[in-house]
Amino acid sequence: HCTTAAHHAAAATIAHRSNDGSTPPRFFPPSSAAPGEWQTTPSCPPAGGILLHWQDVAPFGIKTSSQFRSTPPPALTSLRYARDFREVKAVGAAASTVRPERLTTVARFYNASLAAAVWNSVARQLAVAKRTSLSYNARAFALLNMAISDGLVSSIETKYHYRLWRPETAIREGDIDSNPATKPDETFVPLITAPCFPSYPSAHASGSYAGQRVIERLFGWVQRPLVLSTPALPGVTLTYTDLASITEDIDNARIYGGIHFRFDQRAGRRQGRAVGDYVIEHHLRRIHGWHVRGEGR
């Protein structure tokens, strides 16, 4: 009976999402070369920026894709922008001599393993360790993936609202941003290839912090070994003992990979946490007798 009910629930969900805005694809051809405006990068198709339509995807839990839009990025002339510019320029270049070897591995790992893969793996390990029930796990994974998806939809909406250039464009054109503290490097190439859409905020951060927030709320304080791996990098594993260390590595991965500014990550963190909290507070709320910390364990 449980299997039949699950199949019916899955079929109903798929039918409900059949016109959710995730198709057909739309692209963004840059219309301006002004300082700060996003320009295509090597991963882009001829049509331009990808996932433009994703800002119109119906969210699972939040009201609209713009509900948690990030505040504007720092001005190109600001000290904050210059500080974060210099950081990614130094540590994010493919040829950087100051990037630690571990963070090179971390950057490549999180380039190959995105938010949904990371946080579903974490949740599975915690569910096994805490021996939570099938019903608890079903609710937990539903909330987790609702939050991750809505975090990514929110991120894309913000990205195309502000259309901020990627570090590789900014660094090569550092002489046109009216900031004397940003020196250009026309030879800059990032360690990893930037996704083909604007920089601000980090989508990996928005999705990851949304997922982290849900796991924190459902599984409580985590202090146990968590092992992450990906088929894309055989033999590479990352081991953590708490959730904050994972998101810290994800933030560093995007900066040391050369594809994000530090302020991109911070904006994604704020956005993701807000999305995660909203999903927890407004959806699949526990019925009488359910305990958020793993049914009383």
MORACOR-V161635 format. One record per backbone hydrogen bond with DSSP energy under -1.0 kcal/mol. NH is the residue of the N-H (numbers start at 1). CO is the residue of the C=O. If there is no record, write none. Layout:
((NH:CO) (NH:CO))
//
This chain:
((5:1) (6:2) (7:3) (8:4) (9:5) (10:6) (11:7) (12:8) (13:9) (14:10) (15:11) (16:12) (17:13) (18:15) (20:17) (28:49) (37:34) (38:163) (44:41) (48:45) (49:28) (50:196) (52:26) (54:51) (56:53) (57:54) (58:20) (67:64) (69:66) (78:75) (82:78) (83:79) (84:80) (85:81) (86:82) (87:83) (88:84) (89:85) (90:86) (91:87) (92:88) (94:189) (96:93) (104:100) (105:101) (106:102) (107:103) (108:104) (109:105) (110:106) (112:108) (113:109) (118:114) (119:115) (120:116) (121:117) (122:118) (123:119) (124:120) (125:121) (126:122) (127:123) (128:124) (129:125) (130:126) (132:127) (137:133) (138:134) (139:135) (140:136) (141:137) (142:138) (143:139) (144:140) (145:141) (146:142) (147:143) (148:144) (149:145) (150:146) (151:147) (152:148) (153:149) (154:150) (155:151) (156:152) (157:153) (158:154) (159:155) (160:156) (162:158) (163:159) (165:36) (170:166) (171:167) (172:168) (173:169) (174:171) (176:173) (182:179) (185:171) (188:185) (191:92) (192:257) (197:195) (199:164) (202:264) (206:202) (207:203) (208:204) (209:205) (210:206) (211:207) (212:208) (213:209) (214:210) (215:211) (216:212) (217:213) (218:214) (219:215) (220:216) (226:240) (228:238) (233:230) (236:233) (238:228) (240:226) (247:243) (248:244) (249:245) (250:246) (251:247) (252:248) (253:249) (254:250) (255:251) (256:252) (258:255) (259:254) (260:254) (265:261) (266:262) (267:263) (268:264) (269:265) (270:266) (271:267) (272:268) (273:269) (274:270) (275:271) (276:272) (277:273) (278:274) (279:275) (280:276) (281:277) (282:278) (283:279) (290:287) (295:291) (297:294))
//
